[in-house]
Amino acid sequence: MGGQAHHVVVLALENVLALDIGIPLQVFGSWPGGPYSLTVCTERPGTLAMHSGPALSVADGLDSLARADTVIVPGYLEPDAPSAAVTAALAAASAQGSRMVSICTGAFALAAAGLLDGRRATTHWLYAAALAKQYPRVQVRPKELYVDEGQVLTSGGVSAGMDLCLHLIRRDHGAQPANQRARLLVTAPHRTGGQAQFIDLPVLPAQSDGLTHLYAWALRNLHQPLTIDQLARQAGLSRRTLIRRFHADTGMPPMRWLLDARLALARELLETSDLTVEAVARRCGLGTPANLRTLFRTHVGVPPSVYRDTFASLPPTAGTGVTPVSAATTR
């Protein structure tokens, strides 16, 4: 980059999310004497609607993308494909060598421009399935805070954009400037885990092919070592029919559904009770504390202790209060 400031261009689309656009403006634009210069542009310069905030006045148009070293697309409401002019400008910026970055649902704009084809990418976990469905050539990774594919980088929901912007500084200039910037912004320079710890785990399917009573029975008996044969007997179905019906309802095999249900209950207990990890593992049917820790790291991204520190709603006490097992049915 030499002595010239690295030019960051933020592309604000209609109904851009207030916090999402604020992140790159704060990280790169409020750095007097810093190594970055910043421009905000939009498709039609003038007044731009911003979701959850006042209207923006944006003077620069899409031609600014041609002068960008890095292009950042913040998230926007109802992430449909942007106009042909926007996707063409994004594709042209990428072709000329600009680094392409998205925050939250901004990934949909990069995907529409074909910039995520064959690449790993992430977005807000709530929209990950929609991104995968609309753009099947994208390798969607909903559990990641951000994904760095070299010249194309994507981040998860909202505050994950801060993680990615600090990562860009760390990549460009090393850990010290990134850490200093993080201190000024009063945020962690690097967060443990990924989006998985924030994803709501839906236990009960929205629709059921006659298995509603089986799901309720299983959720009441998560502390037991349930098997497919037990589930089949409880439902009065053959093993093969049960597996087929589970796939139709939940999109997954019975044992994976049970694992998600156990993890949902474990998260609930860690958030709302002071039970020990051993007691949580036993209550959820996950066996030993070691097994719970392993599964938590694999599927949630952090150890149970870190999850509890982050989300616990009760201060540590000597009591043994616990949310009823039925609470898992609301997750």
DAWO-V270856 format. One line per field, one symbol per residue. burial: + if it has 16 or more other ideal C-beta (glycine too) atoms within 10 Angstrom, else -. A space follows every 10 residues. Layout:
BEGIN
burial->???
END
This chain:
BEGIN
burial->----++++++ ++++-++-++ +++++-+++- +--+-+-+++ +++----+-+ +----+-+-+ -+-++--+++ ++++++--+- -+---++-++ +-++---+++ ++++++++++ +++-++--+- ++++++++-- ++--+--+-+ ++++++++-- -+++++++++ ++++++++++ -++---+++- ++--+---+- +-+++++++- +-+++----- +--++--++- -+---+---- ++-++-+--- -++-++--++ ---+--++++ ++++++++++ +++++-+--+ ++++++--+- -++-++---+ ++++-+++-- ---------- -++-+-+++- +
END
